[in-house]
Amino acid sequence: MASCYSLKSRGFRAFLATQFLGAFNDNAFKLLVFLVAQNLLEDSTSFLAMAGALFTIPFIVFSAYAGFLADRFSKKQVMVWAKLAEVLIMILGGVAIMSGSLAAMAGVLFLMGSQSAFFGPAKYGFLPEALPDEDLSRGNGQVQMWTFLAIIAGTALAGPLFQVFQFGIRLRGGYVVGCVGRPYLASIVLIVVAVLGVTVSLAITSVKSAGSRKPFQLNFLRSVVATVCEVRPNRALFLCMMGSCYFWFLGALYQMNILLFAEKVMGVNAIQTGFLLTSIALGVGVGSVLAGRWSNEQVEFGLVPIGAIGLGVFSVGLSFSGGSYAATLVLLFCLGMSCGFYNIPLHAYIQQESPADSKGRILGVTNVLNFVAILLASGALMLLQKAGGFSPASVFLVTGILSFFVIAYIIRLLPDFLVRFVLWLLTRTVYRVRVRGRENLPRKGGALLVCNHVSYVDGLLVQACTQRFVRFLMYRGFYEAKWLNPLCRLGRAIPVSADDSPKTIVTNLRRASEYLMQGELVCIFAEGAITRTGNLLPFSRGLEAIMKRADTPVIPVHLDELWGSLFSFEGGRILGRLPSRLPYPVTVAFGKPLASDATASEVRSAVAELAADNFTARRNTSELLSTRFFRQARRTPRRFCMADSTGKRLSYAQAMVAGMALSRAIRRRCRGEEMVGIMLPNSVMAALINVAVTVLGKVPVNLNFTASEDALSTAIKTCGIKTVFTSRTFLGKAGLREREGMVHLEEFLSESRQGDKIVAWLGFWLLPHWLLKHVYRSDRRRNTRSLATVMFSSGSTGTPKGVMLSHANVNSNIEGLYQVLRLGPADTVLGILPLFHSFGFTGTLWFPLTTGRSVVFHSNPLDFKVVGELVHEYQAAILTATPTFLMGYLRKCTAEQFASLQHVVVGAEKLKERLAASFEKKFGICPLEGYGCTELSPIVSLNVPDIVLADMTQKGSKQGTIGQPLPGIAAKIVDPDTFEALPCGTEGLLLIKGPNVMLGYLGNEEKTREVMHGDWYATGDVAVIDGDGFITITDRLSRFSKIGGEMVPHIKVEEKIHEVLGIAGEQICAVTAVPDERKGEKLVVLFQTGRLEIDDVHEQLRTSALPNLWVPRKDAFHSVDGLPVLGTGKLDLKGIKALALGAEANGKGEEKA
């Protein structure tokens, strides 16, 4: 039955209050009766025993009937009826007390026991119907806690009620005829509590009747036997029922033995004995709550062995604690906690797994068995003491030893308990597991879990997230290892290997299918190996073979944050580092079920989308960029941090102190300003100003000084910038004019206060980071979703737009880069891309500063010779460039200068194969082509080096592609008109989803809506994604022309022209389109003057394999002095189109003349 309420709902709180009030009355009235009996009788032992039996017998006789009612009617109705009966019984109880008749009181005790017996099955059956599965254990924990608090309160208040209301005995002729004093006041209190219970019960969550139509059986013994026989085939459920009986057996035995232990061994008074009983009751309550909380939103069997071991250990301890009252109190409290750990999972499982139409009956029979166990406890205690001569201390010792045997027997019968115990310890010590999408796991029936593979403990973590048993397909080499085989056999894993014979492979895959059809959960790590690249590997089609025979759902699963843990291959080997945190945080996400015929590529896409969701969720726990930099600086204060080509060099401590000092000066200069402009070339000072503004909690905006005057003015106006930090020297060299609000660093730095530096130095070395960030940050409300910067897009296709990037956006790109690039702690990044470029901001500023790497800045990436010298001098490991820059390095730099490079990341333009080959041949390193855009913080995908091992190769790159998406980024191809997803290998519009997707365009919601489709960003690029997840860009949607109803790609025509000219690695022409009256659009070719013969090229195009519609007309070729490019090296498509329109207009004018 679907549950839609929560632990915090008004209805559930009413249920807890109803339960509390009922348990309070039960215990208060029972103890009042016992106190009256002690005053009436010289030896009340026989009466107390008889009264206790009368209260217990109804639970044995009526629980089965109560279960029938709970299944036939709404459980809320049954509870309300029981509470109404309690009011009548309390009225009768008041009459009995005032009459002084012990027989009447005993009769009322029988009625109270009957009322509680009818209330019980409805109470426990209500929980799984009113609460979702993930709250069931916590719900049971709260019920047990409030129950034991009610027992303590009722027991504690009965004595004061007896004394305050001055109970006495009225005799007539030697017979008791009533009580003197004010006993009616005690009766009124109990009646009021009962009435209050009825009132509160009306607010309990309404649940529908289970609708059972099973016939009523008058013979309760036959009903009990039939129910036990019905449950017996379900081994786990039956053992939980027996385990519950053992709990109540021990509970009764402990309660009786504590009284004897206190009297005969410790020699304490009644009040001290009461404290001992209170201690164990409190322990049960606390243990129950902790068991519910530590069950991680499921029924956690791993707590049962912990509880059983505690029962054994603390029982044995009590046998030796008679000489110390304090030690006995502590041990009893711990014993009670162990009881809570032991009982809550068992009880929750019985509630959860009992069939809906017989839940009440099974819970009722469980009650019968529990109270039989309570009676047996009395007999066992008598047998141990009378026949065996055991002292109370020895009884504790025997029960402790018995508990060890019981848990050993349970584990032998049901090894899942041991597995869950190990998993519980793992996820409470080494790892802290967060689960997302647990509701997507089926409660019953088979399902194939398909998971990414990041570490050697992935299987354990997946199993820890569900109470259901999961059978794993496992690499045969590990399965057959002597030290691991017993655990693998215990886990019933299925061994597989690529080296197996075809017949063995088919047999094992068929076994997996059979287990699915039998209703089991089976998990496969479809990558076939643990990732060494840090990225999601291609998925094996073995999962398709498994699902051919099984019509069950496929559940995509993603493990997040494990890269970098002890058992992952970060750095190239496992156990190669100390854990950064303990417990180590891990997120396990379960996606929505896919159809059984889902292909491997479709499942891989679903897992990638889960990864994007997981990475996005990280923003709730990630930190601001400035906070991360501060942490890193405190961790490695003397490590080299940044330098530039002017010779300035700073350590991490020096850089952080300088940034903090500057932030104080900027705060005084920019009061009330949210965004601060920065117009500086790449340098240490540009980096420090960015750091200082970020530390202050303001938004740095690096202005593109290569843009037009209009574009600069628009950017400043859009951001509301009043202050722009720049340099007088730089403005002069760049030929830029002065603007209002410009602050020259030459004067600004000279005016800085010495006190700022002293305060910054003291703050860095003395204050904790959490205090320091409040001291320096002007806006303390900022979080990772707050703006980190506004970047203006390159404007290659139109007016630059202000892209809002948050700290979480930039952080996600940093995390993705860090995961796929193998870097050492001393590696250096060469920062030559300007900071107004999004990769310059993310990849060459914040990436090194937040990950402990160093960065060397240079202001001009076209100073090829200087770049080569800087790489050599600082032994740089990472170089970021465009293909245009690579051609310059080929001409101006030596192989020796680039010998230290480990990664050359290339983007912005298409990397030609011949250029990549030439670069690799000269420098011995292959450039890695990537892809991104400002709106995506900016990196989307990247080729990374292949991992080649003796027995496997993991592909990290494919020539001609832009690589796989970074971890945490999902990509898909859709139809550009309908936005329907297209199959793998189909060309279409590229959409991106992930935490790197911008917040939006500043002040332009309409443009934001145009590019955002839900969580997906439409890149405007036409691409293909292959089965391994590698993306190939084929064109930009804006670089297509619709001619005669057919889409013609400009890039394909450009590539063909370069091919017939035999030119590679250089762009000498560009294709664009202008309006055409006849066909809608017309292709136009702009080429560098003197670089091609129009007649010759046109003829070769006409005779090539290009469709005729794709061949530009001969009069559409126009020579230009140079192709317009942006500051980033990209073609200026807007400028190219303007040139084409002008050239075409001039051509038409000449024709008319």
N, C-alpha and C positions, 0 to 999 in steps of 0.2 A: 504493500500500500504506500503510495507516495506521501512523503512527509513534507510539510511546508512551514513548520514552526521552528523557533530557535530557543536556545537556553535563556535568552533575555526577553522572550515574549511574555506578555501579561498572563496568558493562559498557563504557561509552564511554571511561572512563579506562584500562581494560585495553586497549582498542583503540589508544589513543594510545601507551601504553607498548610495545605490540607493534610498532607502526610505528617508534617511536624506536629500539628495540633492533635491528630489521632494518636500518634505514638506517645505524646506527652500525657494524654488522658489515660491510656493503657497503663503506663508505668506509675503515674501518680495514684490512680485508684487502687492498683494492685498493692502498692506499698502501704497505702492507708489501711487497707484491709488487714495486711500483715501486722501493722502496728496495733490496730484494735485487738487482734487475736492475741498478741503478746500481752496486752493489758488484761484480757479476759481469762486467759488460760495460764496455769502455772507452767505447763510444758506444751508449747505451741508447735513442736516439731511435726507431729503427725498432721495437724491441721494445715500447716504451711506446705507440706509435701502434697496433701490432698488437693489444696487450693491450686498449687502449681500444676498439678496433673489436670485439674478441671479446665484451667486456662489453655493447656497445651492440646488436650484431646480434640477440640474442634478443628484444629489445623490438620489433624490426621483424617478425621471423619468427613469434614465439609469442604476441604480444599478442592477435591475433584469436582464436586457440585459447583463450587465457585468458578472453577475453570470453564465449566459448561456455560454458565451465565455470561461470563466475560466474552466467550466466542459467539454466543447467540445475540447478545444485545450490545449496544454501544458501551464501551468501557467507562466513559464519563458517566453514563446513566447508572451503571452498577456502583460506581464510587459514590455518587450522590445518594443513592438508596442506602448504601452502607452508612453514610454519615447521618442520614435521617434516623436510621436504627440506633446509632450511637447516642443521639439525643434522648430517645426513649430509654435506652439502657442506663444512661447517667441519671435520669430521673428515678428509675427503679433502684439504682445504686444509692442515691441519696436517701430514699425511704429505707433501704436495708441498713445503711449506716446508722440512721436515727433510731431504728428499731433495736439496734444492738444484736440482731440475730446473725450469728456466724453462718448458719445454713443459708439464709437469704443472701448474705454477702458472697458466699461460695457460688450460689446460683448465678448471681450477676457476673461473677468472674467467668463462668462458663459462657454466658451470653456475650461478654466482651471478646472472649477468644473466638467465638463464632463470627462476630462482626468483623474482627480483624482477618479471619480466615477468608471471608467473602470479599474483603477489600483487597487482599494481597494479589491474586492473579490479575485483577483488573488494573491494579496499580502498576505492576511490572509489565503487563501486556500493553499498557498505554504508551510506555516510553518509545518502543520502535515505531509506533504508529504516529506519534506526535512529533518525533524528532528525526532529522535526517541521519543517515548512517554515521556521518563524521562527528555528530554530537552525542551518539548513543553512549559511549564510554564515559564522557564527561557528565552526561545526564545521570547515569547510574552512580557516579562518584558523588554528585551533589545530593542525590536521594539518600545514599548511605550516610553522608556527613550530617544532613539535617535529621535523619532518623536517630543517629547516636547522640546528637546534641539534644534531641527531644527526650531520649532515655535518661541522659544526665540531668536535664532540667526537671523532668517529672520525678525522678528519684530524689533529687536534691530538695525539691519543694514539698514533697510529701511530709517530711518530718516537721518542718516549720508550720505547715497547715495543721498538723495534728496538735502541735503545742499551742499555736496562737489561738485556735478555736476551742481550746480547753476541753478536749475529749475526756469524758468520764463515764462511769457505768452506773445506771440506776437499777437497783435490785428490789425485788418484791417477793418475799417468801423464799429467799435464797435463789431466785431465778432472775436472770437478766431480762429486764422489760424495756430497756432503752438506754440511750446515751444522754448524759448531762452535758452542760456547757453549750457551745454553739456549733454543733456538728453540721447544722443546716447550711452554715456559711461556707464550709468546705464543699458541700454538695452543690451549692449555687455556683461556686467557682468552676467546678468541673462541668456543670450543665452549660454555663456561659461559654466555656471553651468549646464544647460540642456544638452549640448553636453557631458560634463563630466559624467552626469548621464547615458546617453546612453552607453558610453564607459564602465563604471563600470558594467552596467546591463548585458553586454555580458559575464561577468565572474560569474554570478549567477549560483548556482548549477542547473544542468539540471534535470528536473523531467518529467516523462512520462505523457501523457494526461490521464485524468480520463476516457476518452472514453465514455462519456455520449451520448446516442442516443435519448434523449428526444426531442420532436419537439419544435421549436422556437415559442414563443407566442408573437405576436405583442402588444397585450393589456397588458401593464405592470401591471395594477391594477389587472386583472384577474390572472396573474402569481403570484403576491404577495399574493392574497387571497388563491390561490391553495396551495402555499408553506406553508403558515401559517396553513391551514387545514391539510396538510400532516404531519407537525411537531407536531401538537396539541396532538395527542395520547401519544407522548413521553414527559411525564410530566416534567422530569428534563431538557430536551433540551428546551422545550417551556418556562419554567420559567427562564432559563438562558437568552433566547432572551429577555424576558420582563424585566429582571434585567438589561440587557445591555441598553435597552431603557431608563430605569430610570436613569442610570448613565449619559447618554448623555443629558437627560432632566435637571438633576441637574447641569451638567457642563455648559450648555448654560445659565441656570438661574444664576449660580454663576458668570460667566464672565460678564454678563450684570449688575448684581446687585453690583458687586465690583466697577464698574465705578461710579454707582450712590452713593454707600456708601462712596467712596473716595471724591466725589464732595460735597454731601449734608450733610453727617454726619461728616466726618473727615476734609473737607475743605483743601485738599492737592492739590499740583500742578500736572501737567501732568507727570513730571519725577517720582515723588513719586508714582503716580498711576501705572506707568509702572513697578516699583519695586514690587508693590503688585501683579500685574498679573504674573510677573516673579516668585515670591515666590510660588504661587500655582502651576505654571507649573513645577518648580523644584521639588516641593513636589510630584507631579504626577510621574515624572521621577524616583525619588528615591524610592517611594512606589512601582512602577512597578518592578524595579530591585529587591528590597527586597522580593516582593511577589513571583517573579520567583525563587529566591534563597531559600526562606523558604518553597517552595512547595515540597521539598524533592523528586525531580525527578518524580512528578506526578501532577495531577490537584488537588489542595488542597482547597476544599470547606470550610475548617475551617477558611480561611482568609476572607471569605465573611461577616460573622457576625462581625468580628473585624473591617473590613472596614466600614460596615453600622453603627456600634456603633460609630466609629470615625466621620463619617459624621454627625451623630446626635449631638454628644458632641461638636465638634468644630464649627458646625454651630450655636448652641446655644451660645457658647462662643463668637463668632464674634458679635452677637447681642448686647453684652455688652462691646465690646472692642474699641468703637469709640473714646474714649479719649486717647488711647495709640497707636501710630504708630508701635512701636516695638512689642507690644503684638499682633497687627493685623497681622504683618508680620509672626510671629511664628505660629499663629493660621491658617493662610492661608496655610503655608507650611505643617502643620499637616493635614489640610483638604485635600490637594493634595495627601499626602501619603495615607490617608484613601481611596481616590479615586482609587489609584493604587492597594491597597489590595482588594478592592471590585471588580474591573473590570477584573483584569488579570485572576483569576480562571474562571469567567463566559465566557470570550472570548476564553480561551484555551479549555474549555469544548465544546463550540459550534464547534470549529474547529475539535476537536478530535472525537466527537460523530456524527457529520453529515455524512451521507453515502458518500462514495468516489465519486460516480457518480453524486451526487447533492450537493456536498460541496460548490462549487462556488455559486450555485443558492441560497442556504440557507444563506450563508454569504452576498450575494447581497441583499436579502430580509431583513436581519438583518440591513444592512446599510440603506435601505429605512425606516424601522421602527425607526432607531436611528435618522434620520434627520427629520422625522415627529415629533419625541419627541422634537427635537431642536426647531422646529417651534411652537410646543405647549408651550415650555418654554417661548417664546416671548409673546404668548397670556396670559399665566398664570401670568407673571410679570405685564403685562398691567392691567389684571383683579385685581390683588392684590393691585396695586398702585392707579388705577383710580376708580375702583368700591369699593374696600375694604378700601382704604385710608391707606394702610400699608406703613410705612416708610421702607427704605432699611434695617435698623436694624431689623425691625419686619419680613421682608421677610426671613432673615437668621434664625430667631427664628422659623418661621412656617416650613421652610424646614428641620430644625433640628428635630422638633417634628415628622414631616412626616416620616423621615428616621427611627425613632424608630418603628412606626407603620408598615412600609414596612418590616423591618427585622422580626418583630413578625409574620406578615402574611406569609412571606416566610417559616419561621420555622414551622408554623402550616401546611402549604401545603407540605413541604418537610423537615421532621424532620432530614434527613441525615445531613443538614447543621449544626444543633445543635450538633449532634454526632461528626461531623468532627471538630467543634469548640473546644469541650471538649478535643478531642484527640490531636489537635494541641497544645493546652495549655499544656497538659500533656507531650508531647514530646519536648516541648521547655523550660520547667521549671524543672520537676522532672527527666526526662530521656533525653538522647541524643541518638537517634536511628540511627544506621547504617544498611543499607539494602544491602544484597548480593543476586544475582539471581532474581531480580525483573522481569527480562524478562521471567522467567519461569511461571509467573502467566498469565493465559489467559486473553486477553482483553475482550473477550466476551465468552459466553457459560458457562456451569456449570463445577465445579471442586470441589473435596473434599480435603480440606487442613487437613493434619494430623500432629499435632504439639506436641512436648514435653511439659510437664507441670511443671513449676518451681515456679510460684508465682501466686498471686491473680490478677495480672494485665496483665497476658499473653494475654487474649482476646483483651484488649484495644490496646496492642502493635501490635498484628497481624493486627487489623483493621487499625491502623495508617499507615501501610505500603502500603496500596492499596486504591485507590480512589473508588474501587468497594465496594458495601455493602457486608459484610460477615455475614452469619447467623450461630450462634454458638449453638452446643449442650451443655447444661449447667446443672449442678447439681441442682436437683429440690429444695433442701433445700435452696439454695441461690436465686433461681428464685422466690420462694414464700415468701422470707423475705420482710416485709412491706417496709422497707427503700430502698430496692433494686429493688422491683418488677416493679415500674414505668420505671426505666431505662432498665430493662430486656425486658419489653414489647415494649419500644421504639426501642430496638435493635432487636426485633422479634426473640428472642432466643427460642430454643426448649428444654423444661425441660425434663431431664432424671434422673433416679436413679436406682441403683441396687435393691432397695426395691420395685420398681413398680411391678405390676402384669405382668406376661408374655404377656398378651394381650396389656397392655399399652406400654410396651417396644417395641413390634412389631409395634404398631401404630406409635410411635414417630420415630422409625428408618425408617418406610415407608414414613413418612412426609419428613424426610431428603432426601430420594431418590427422592421424587416428586419435591422438590425444586431444586435438581441437574438437573433433566430432564427439568425443566423450565428455566434453564440457570443461576441459582444463584450459588454463592460461599457458601459452607457450611464448617465449621471447627469443627473438633472433637479432643479433647485431649484424645488420645487413651490409655494413662496410667490409666485413670479413676480417678486419684487423683493427687494432687500436691506432688511431690517427697519430702520425708523426709530424704531419704538416701543420696541425692545429686546426685544420679546416675539415668540413664534412666531405668524406670520401665518396666515390661512386657506390651505389647500392647494387648488391648481387641480385640476380634474378631468381635465386633460390627461393625467395619468399613467394614468388609467383607459382613455383612448382608446388610449394606446400599448400597454397590456397586453391589449387585446381580441384582438390578432392574435398575441401572443407568449406562449407557455406557459412562461415563465421566472419565477424567484423575484423578489420585490421585497425589497430590502435597505434598511431604514431606517438613516439616517446622521445623527449629530448632532455639530456642531462646537461645542465649549465654550471659554469664556474669551476668545473673539475680540472680544466687545463691549468697547470701550475701547481696542482696538488702533488703529494708524495708519489702517487702511483700513476701519474701521467708522464708523457715523454717531452715535457717542456725542457729545453736545453739538450735534448737528444738522449736522455736516459732517465730511468725511474730511480727513486730514492736518491736523487742527486742534489737534494736541497732540503733545508729545514722548512717545516710548514710555516707559512706567514702568519697563520692564526689557528688557534685551537679553541673550540671545535671549528673545523673548516666549513664555511657555508657552501651548500650545494642546493640547487633547485632542480626538481624533477617535474617535468610538465607532461601531462597526458592530453593528447589532442582528441578532437572529435572522431568517432569511428568512421573508417572508410569502407567502401564496399569490398567484398571478397575478391572481386576481379580487378582491383586497383593494380596498376603496373608499378614496377620498382621505381621508375622516375617520378610517378605521381606521389608515391609514399615518401620519397626523398624530398620532394617539394613541400609536403605537409610537415615533415620534420624540420626543414629549413624555416618554415613559417613559425613553428613553435619556438625555434631558436630566436627569431626576431622578437617574439612576444616576451621570451625570457630576458633577453638583453634590455628590452624596453622597461621591464619590471625592475631591472637593476637600478634605475634612476632613483628609486625610493631609498636605496641604501648607499648610493655613491656619494661622492663629495664634490665640493666646488673645486675648480681647477687650481685656484690659489691655495686651498687647503691641502690638496695633494702635493703641490710644489713645496709647501712648508714642511709637510711630513717628510718628503724626500730630502730636503735640505737638512732637517734635524737628524735624519738617519745617516746621511753621508756629507757632513759639513765641509770636509776638506777635499772632496772629489772635484775634479775639473768640471765646470758647468758650462761656461760659454766664452766665446772669443770672437773676434772679427778680424778682417784683413788690415785694420789699422794698428793691430798689435795689442789691443785691449784684451785682457784675460781675467776671468773671475772664477772662483770656486763657488760651490753651492751656497755656503754660508755668506760669502761676500755678495753674491747675486741677490739672495733673499733679504739681507740687511739693506742693500742699496734700494731694492724695490719697496721695502717698508718705509725707508726714510723719504723716498720720493713721494710715496702715497700721502704722507703728512703734508708735504708742500702742495701737492695737487689738491688735497682737500680744502686747504685755505684758498686756493686760486679758483676752484670750480664748485663753490657752494651752491646747492640747489640744482646742479646740472646732472641729468641722468646719463647722458652719453658724452663722451670726450673724443674729439677728433685727433688722429695721429697721422702726420704726413712726413714720414722719415724713410730713408733707404734702409735696407737690411743692415743691422749693426747691433752691437751690445746695447747701446742706448735705446734703440727702437724696442728691443725686447724688454728692457727694464721699465720703460714707460708703459708697455702693455701689462706687465706684471703689476706695476704700482696701481694702475687704474682698476685692474681686476681685484687686487687685494682690498681696495677701497670700497668695493661693491658697486662700482659704476661700470658702464659698458664701453670698452674701447672700440672705436671705429677706425680702422686703418683705411685711409682714403687713397684711391687709385690716382696717383699723380701723373700717370700716362694718359688718363682719360681727357676728354675735351673739357673746356671751361664750363660749358653748359652742364655736362655730366657731373662735374665736381660740385657745382652750385646746387644741382638737384639733390645730390647725396647729402650735402650739408643741411639743406632745408628739410629734407625728408626726416632726418634724424633729430632735427632741432638742436644741432650742435652750435654752441656759443664759443667754445675754446678749441683751438687746433694747435697741438704741440708740433713744432717743426724746427728747422735749423736755418739760420740766415745763410750759412755757407751752402747748404743743400739747395735752397731756393735759387741761389745765384748760379750754381753749376747746372741745374736742371732748367733754368730759364723760366721759372714759375713766378707769377706775380704775387705781390702781397695781398692778403685778404683780411677783412675785419675779424678780430678774435684770435689771430695767430699769436702764439707765444713762442718766442725763439729760445731754444735751449741754452744758447750762449749766455743770455741774461738770466734766464730762469735758474740755472744751476749756480750761477754766481751769487744769486740772492738767497740760496738755500741756507737754512740755519744749522749750525753745528749741533744744536740740541736734538734735531731730528735724527741725526746719525747716532748719537749716544743713546737716545730712547729706543731706536730701532735695534741697536746692538744688544742692549740689556733685555729688551723684549724677546728677541730671538733666542738668546741663550738661557733666559730665566723663566719665561712664562710658558705654561702648557698651551698647546695649539687651540684648545677649545676656548680658552680665555683670550688668547691673542687675537683670534678672528673677530671677537666682539669688540676688542679695543680699537681695531683698525677699520672694521667694516662700518660704513655709514648707514647702510640699510640692512638691519639684522634679520629681516624677513626673507632674504634671498635664499633660494635653494637651487638644486640642480636643474629645475625646470625654468629657472630665471634666465634672462638673456646673458650670454657670454660675449657676443659680438653681433654686429650687423655687417654682413659682407655684401658688397654690390656685385651682382653677377657680371660676367665679362661683357655682356651686351653684344655678343657675336651675331645675334639675330634680331636685336631691337634695343630699346632704351634699357640701361641697366636697372635692375630691381633690387631693393634692399632686402636681403635674405636674413631673417632672424634665426640665429643659431643659439641654442641653450647650452649650458654647461653639460647637460646630459647628452646632447647631440655630439659635442666634441669628445667627451669622455668615451662614448661608445666607439667612435672611430679610433681613438687611441687604444682601447682594449682590443679591438679587432686587429689592428696593425701589430700590436705587441704579441698577439697569439700566433700570427703567421710568419713573422720575421724572427729568425733565430739570431739574437744579439747577445753579446757579452756585456757585462756591467761597464766596461771601459770603452765601448764602441762610441764612435762620433758620427753625428749627422752633419752633412754640409748644407747649410741654409742659404740657398741662392734664389729660391722662388720668393718673390716679394710677399710681405706680410699682408698686403691687401688681397692676395690670392688665398683662397680658402685652404689649399694644401700647405702653403707657406705658414699660415696661422696654426693649423692643426698639426701638420706633419713635421715642421721644422722649428716650431716654437714650443707648443705645449706637449707634444709627444716626448721629446727628450727631457724636458723639465720635470714631467710627472713620472717618468719611468727610470730616472737615474742615469740617463745617457747625457752626453755632452753635445753641443752644437757650435759650429763655426759659421759665422755669417759673412756674406760678401754682397755688396750692393748691386753688382751688375753680372747677371749670368752669361752675358755675351763676352765678358773678359775671359776668354777660354784659357789663355795662358795662366792668368792668376788663379783660376779655378783649379787647374792642374797642380800648381805650386801649393795651394792650400790643402788639397787632398793629400799630397805627399808629406807636407809639414806636420799635419795633425793626424795622419794615418786614418783618415775618414773611412767609415765602413758603409755609409749610405749616401748615395747621390741621387737627387731627384731632378729630372730634366724633361724636356720635350724632344721629339725627334730632331727638330731644328738645332737644338743645342748639341745633340749627339754628333751631328755632322761637324760642328765646330771643334768638339773635343777630338774627333778623329784626325783633324788637320793640325791642331795646335798642341795636343798633349802627348806625352810619351807613355809607353807601357809601364815603365818604372814608377811614374807618378801615380798611376791608378792601381798599383799592385795591391793596395790595402783594401780596395772596395770589395764588399761582400754582396751588396744589393744596389743595382741601378734601376730605379723605378721611373718608368716613362709613362707620360699621359698627355692629355690635351689634343693630340693628333694621332692619326693612325701610324703605327710603327711598321715600316716596310720590312719585309723579310730580308732583303739584301742589305739594308742598313744594319739590322740586328746582327746578321752574319758577319759583316765587316767589323763591327764593334767588338764582337766576341773574338774574332780572329786576332785583332790587334791587342786587346786588353785582357783576353782570357776570361771574360765574364759576360754572360748573356744578359742584355737588358730585359727587364721584366715589365711587360706592358700592363697597365692598369686602366681603370676607368672611374670617372666620378664627375660630379658637378657641384657647384656651390650649394645648391639646395639640399645636398646630401652629406654635407659636413667635411670633406667632399667625397671621400673614397667609397666606392661601391664594390669594386672587385679588383683583384690583383693576381697575376701569375706569380707563383713562388717557386723556388728550386725544388726539383724532384728529390724524393728521399729514396736512395738506392741502398738496399741491404742485401745480404747474401741470399735470402730466401724470398725477397719481395721487392717490388718497386712501387712507391706511392707517388702518383702523378700530381705534381703541383702546378704544372703549366702545360699549355698547348699552344704551339705556334699559330699565329693568326687570330687568337682569341684575346679577350681582355681579362681572362682568368675566371676564377670562381668568386662569388660574393664573399666578402669578409665574414667571419663568424658573427652571427647575430643579424645578418642582413638577408632578406628573402627577395628573390626576383621571379617574375613570371612574365610570360608573353601573352598578349591579348590582341583581339581584333581591334584595330584603331577606331572603327566606327561603332561597334556594338559593345566593346570592352568585355566580350566573352573570352574566357581562358582558351588558349590554343594548345594542341598537343605538343609534346616534346619534339624538337627538330623543325617546328614550323616558324616561319618568319612572321613577325608582328611587332606591335608596340611594346617596348620594355617598361614594366612597372616595378617599382622598388618599395619594399616595406621594411621598417626597422627603426631602431632608436635614433638613427642618424638623420631621419627625415626632419627637415626644418620645422620651426614653429609656424612659419608663414612669411608672406611678403609684408614688410612694414608699411602700414597705411594703405594697403591694397588688397582688401579681402576678396574682391572680384577675381583678381589674377590668381589668388591662392585657391579659390574654388575651382578655377579652370584646370589646375594641375593636380589637385588632390581628389582622389576617388576613394572615399573612406580613409583607411590607413595607408593607402597606396599612392605613391607619387608617380605621375606620368612623366617620364624623362623626355619624351619627344624623339627618342632614338628608336630606330627599327633594328631589331636584333633577332638572334636565334639562340636558344639554349639547348645544348646537347644532353644526352642521357647521363653524362658525368657531371653536369652542372656548370660546364664552361660556357661563357657567353661570347658570342661573336656579334659585333656591331656591323650592320650592313649599310646603314645610312641614317641620316636624321630625317624625321618626318617632314621637317621644314625644308629639307633638301631633296624633296620629291617634286616633280612637276606632273600635273594631270594634263596629258596631251592626247587629244582624240579619245578621251575616256580611259586611258591607260596610265598607270603610275610609272614615271620614268625616274630612276635614281641618279642623282648628280654624281655621287661618289663613284659609281660603277663606270660612268663615262670618263671621269677624270682618270681613274686607274687605267682604262684602256688607252687613253691618249699617252700617258706616261709609258705604258708598255710598248706601244708602236715606236716611241722615240728612244726606247732603250734606257730610260732614266729611272733610277731607283734611289730612294733616300732624299729626294729633293723635290719640292713642289714648284713647277714652273708655270702651271696653269690652274685655273679654277673654273668650274662650271656653275652657272646660276640660271635663272629664268626671268623673263620679262613678259608682260601681258601681250597676247596675240589675238587680234580680232577674229581670225578664222578658226584657230584650234584652242583658244583659251590661254595657252602659254607657249613660250618658245624658248628653246635652249640657247644660251649664249656662252661662248668660251672666251675668257680673258687669259692672255698669255704674256710672258715677259718678252719684251721686244728682242727679236733676233734669235729666239730659242726654238722656233719651229717654222716649217714651210707649210702654209695653209693647204695648198693644193695636194701636196704629198700626204699630209696627215689625213685630210678629208677622204682621199682615195683609199687609204689603208683602213680607215674606220668603216667605209662603205662596203669593203670586201671582207671585213672581219665577221665574227660570229654575232656581233651586236645586232639586235633588231633594227630595222630601218627607222622606226619611230625614235630610236635612241640616238641616231646620228645627227649632230647639229648641221644646220645648213652652212655652206661655205661662207656666206656673207655674215654669219653669226660669230666668226672668229675676229677678235679685236686685240691688238697689241697694247700693252701698258708698260710704263717704266718699272713698276714693281707691284706685286700683289699686296694689298693692305692687310696688316696683321695687328693683333692686339698686343698689349704688354706681356701677356702670358705666352706669346708665340703662336696662338691660334689664329686661323684665318678670320679676318673681320668680315663676316658674311653680309652684314649690313652695308659696309663700305663697298664690298664687291658688287652688290646689287645696284648701289648708286652709280658706280662706274659703268656697269653694264647698261643701265638705263640711259646714261649720258652718251655712251658710245653708239647705242642704237639710234638715239635721237639725232646725233651728228650724221650717222650714216644715211638716215632718211632725208635729212636736210640736203645732203650732197646729191642724193638721187633726184630730188625735186629741182635742184639748181641745174 
